[in-house]
Amino acid sequence: IAVMTSGGDAPGMNAAIRAVVRTALHYKIDVYGIRQAYAGLLNGDMHLMTSRDVSGILQKGGTILQTARNEEFKTAQGQRKGLRRLNENGIEGVIVIGGDGSLRGAMALERIGIPVVGIPASIDNDIFGTSMSIGVDTALNTILDALDRLRDTATSHNRAFLIEVMGRNCGYLALMSGILGGAEVVITPEKAPAMEDVAMQMGDAYIRGKSHAIAVIAEGAPYKINELLEFLNNKNLGFEIRLTILGHTQRGGNPTAFDRLLATRMGVNAVERLCDNEHNIMVGLNGREIVPIALEDATTKEREISADYYRMEHILSR
């Protein structure tokens, strides 16, 4: 079999690679690592992995196999080329660790005759069929650490902060960090208040005597954060307003215990399902169990954020 990490990196990918390699070796299966995802596949950049290759990577962020974007594999010609590279190395199954785009690539491999199992790894937590993806918990803890620090300085200087977090199409990180970090305002792609309402809420915090105000905005919100900053500054809300964009700091860092365990469980489960001739699936977390989800569902259906979380944020932010 072969394993690759694709799309945006997520803390815990290395733990998943380690679990895949050592589980495969336990079952006497040769396992190849494909470097730089589908780009590496097309270039034939894969190598036989040993137990020692994955020693000491459990706690590391990023991915030792690296990741890259690739347009060629989206074409029929590119997919045939990928199939040839796999056949040249005697690969009988592939485990793809990544987000929705990576899993769509996995579906393409399945359609041309390669058994595939996907493992969801995306800090946005936007993949259908799993309650958590690898990397989400670590990214959320990174955001909360930054938010807590910014509140300290905001309180000291009687300021308000706009904090942009990742989430191009899914506001999970913004909403959860807003709830857990005590933000006054949360702005997501799915549910964004009008800028006038944001100003009203932050101005209300000042009138009620708060020493700070925090607004968390997902990068995929319907208006840009600089546009919102300018709008709020023109409203003279009482607070001096500052802007912080967390950017790619959310992707890096050592994975939390939760992410290490989730990645390990998914890696072991993915190999064992291939051994049992189960494929064209993604392994996902449902409650406490790791369960199979059809790749078709994982890549075509949208994961929705529970309305209860929005209700909770509304209650607690006042």
N, C-alpha and C positions, 0 to 999 in steps of 0.2 A: 504494500500500500504506500501511498504518499500523503504528506501533510503539508499544507501551506497556510500562511496568514495573509489576509488580503484586506484592502480598504484602509481606513484610518486605524492606527494602532490603538490598543486599549490595554490598560494594566491587567495582567492575568493571562495574556496570550501565551507568555512563556510557560506558565503553569500548565496550560492546556497542551502545549507542544510536548512538554515533559511527560504528561499523563498518557498521551497518544503513543509516544515512542516506547515507554517502558511497558505499557499494556500490550502493545504489539509484540515486543520481544518476549514477554511472558508467554504469549501464545505461539511462539516460534514463527513469527511473521517478520519478514524483512520490511523495514520502513525507511522510505526516502524523504528527505526534507527538500522542498522546492523553495529556492530563494527568490525573493521579490515577486511572489504571487504569480499572476497569469503572465506577466512579462518574463519571469524566469522559466515558467513552463514552456513558453514558445521558444526560448533560447536553449532549452535542455539543461538549465542550471539546477540540477538536483544531485544530491549525494546520499549515499547510504549512511544512516545514523546509528550510533551505538548508545548504550546507556550512559557512557561518559560524556557524550556530546551534550546531554541535557543535565549534567550534574551542576549544581550551584546556580540554576537559573530560576528556580521557583519564586524567589523574592524579587526578581528584577522586572522593572517596567519595560515597555517596548516589546520588541520581538526579535529573537536571534535570527529568524529566517528573513527578517525585513519584509517590507511591503512596498508595492508600487502600483500606480494606475496603468491601465493598458487598454487602448482602443482597438488594437488589432484582433484581440480575442473575441470581440463582439461580432466579428464577421464570420461567415461560414468558412471562409478560407483559413482564418486564424484558428477556428475550432478544430478543423481537420489537422492543422499543423500541430496543435496541442495533443490531439489523439495520437499522432505519430510519435511524438516525443515520449508519451506515456508507454506506448507499445514497445519502443526501443529499450526501455528500462524494465519491461515486464510488469508494469504497474497494473494491478487488478482492482484497485479501489482507491478513492481519494477522500480525505477529510479536509474540508475547507473551513477555516476559522475566520469569521469576519462579519460584516454587516449586510444590509439588504442587497447592495450591488454585488458583493462577493457571493452571496447565495444565489443570485440570478446567474452568475457565472457557473456555479455548481450545477444548476439546473441544465445549463447548456452542455456540460460534460455528461450528465446523466442521459440526455437525449441522444448523444452520439455513442452511447454504449458503455460508459464508465460508471460503475456503481459509486455513488457519492453519499456521504453523510455530512451535514453542515453543523457547525457549532456557532451560536450567536455571540458575537463580540462587537459591541457598539456602545460607547458611553452615553449616546442619546437615549438608549432604552426604547427604540422605536421599532423593534422587530416583533411581528405578530407571532403569537403562539408560545411565548415565554414571558413569565412575569419579571424576570431579570436577565439581562445580558452581561457577559463578562466585561468588566471595567466600569460599570455604572456606579457601584458602591464606592470604589476608590475615587472616581471623579467627583462624586457628591461630597465625600469627606474633604477633598482638596478645596472645593468651593466653600464649604462651611468654615474651614480654617481661615480662608481669606476674608470671608464675610465677618467672622468674629473679630478679626484684627481691624478691619475697616470700621466696625462699629466703635471700637475703642477710640480711634482717632476722631471719628465723627462726633462722638459724645464730648470729647475733650474740647473740640472747637465749635460745637453747636452747628454742625454741618449736615447736609444730606448727601447721600452717595447714590449714583446710578451705577449698577454693576452688571456688565454684560457677561453672560455665560453661554456655553455652546448649546446647540439645539436648533438645527436648520429648519426642520419640519416638525419637530416634536419638542414640547415644552416641559418634559418631565424633570430635567435637571433644574430648570428655573423654578418650577412649582414646588418641588420637594425642598430645594435649598431655601426658598422663601418661607415655607412652613417651619422648617427646622432651624432656620437662622433668624426668625422673628422679623422678617421684612414687612414694611408697611404696604408695599405694592409689588405685585407679580405680573409680568407681561409675557405671554406665550404666543406662539403662532396660532394656536387653536382658539385662544380666548384672550383678546387684548382689549383693555379699556381704552376709550378715547383719550387723547392727550389732555384734554380739558379735565377729565375725571382723575387722571394721574395727578395733575396739579392740585385739584381739590383735595385729594387724599393726603398729599404731602403738606399742603398748607394747613389742613385740619390737624395734622400731627403737631405742627408748630403752635397753633392756637391752643391746643390742649396741654401745652407745656412740655412736650417731649424735647429732649436734648439732642435728638438726631432723627433722621428718617432714612430708610433704605428702600430702594426700588431695584428689584432683580428683573432683568429683561433678557429673554432668549434672543440669540443672534438672528433667528428667523422671524422675529416679530414684524408686523406690517409696517412699522416705521423705524427708521434708523435711530440709533442711540444718540448720535450727534444732533439730529433733528429734534429729538425730545429734549436734550440738554439745553439747546438754544431756546426752545419754547418755554421751558420751566424757568430759566433765568430771566426771561422777559416778564414773568408773572410776579416777581418780587414776593416770594412765598414766605420770607423770613429767614430761611436757611440759605447759607452759601452752598451751592451745589457743585460737587466734584464728580468726575467720571473715572471709572476703572474698568478696563477690559481684560478679563482673565486669560483669554486666548488659549494657547496650546499648553499652558501649565496644567490644564485640566486633564490632558491626555497622559502626562508622565507620572513618574513616581512609583514607589513600591506598592504592589497590590495589597489591599487589606486582607485580613483573614477570610472574610466572606468571599471575596473574589478568588482567592487561591483555592478555597474549597469548591466553589462553584465550577471553576475552570477544570479542576482535577476530576470532579465527578462527571462533567460533560465529556472530557477527554477519554476517560475509561469507558463510559457508556457508548460513545461513538464507535470505538474499536470493537467492542463486544457485539454491537448491532451489525457491523460489517461481517464479523465472524459468523453471525447467525443469518447471513444473507438478507439483512434488512438494509435497504438503501432508498434513495430518492426521498430522504427525510432530513429534518433538522432535529437535534435533541434540544429540548427546552425544559425550563423549570415550571412545574405546576404544583403549587403548594410546597410540599417537601420532596416531591418526586421528580426525577428526570424522566421525561416522556417524549415519544416521537411525535413530530408534527410534519405533515406533508410539505415538501419544499414548495409546492405550488401555493399552498395557503400562506406559508411564511413570507413569500415574496410578492403576493398579490393582495393580501388583506392588510388593512391598517390597524395598528395597535392604538386603542383609545385610552386616554387617561381617565380614571374614574372621576365622575362628577363629585363624589364625596370629598376628594382632595381639594377641589376648587371651593366647595362649601366650607371646608375646614379652614382654608386659607382666608376666606372672607370673614369668618367669625373671629379668628385669632389675630388678625392684623389690625383690629380696631383699638 
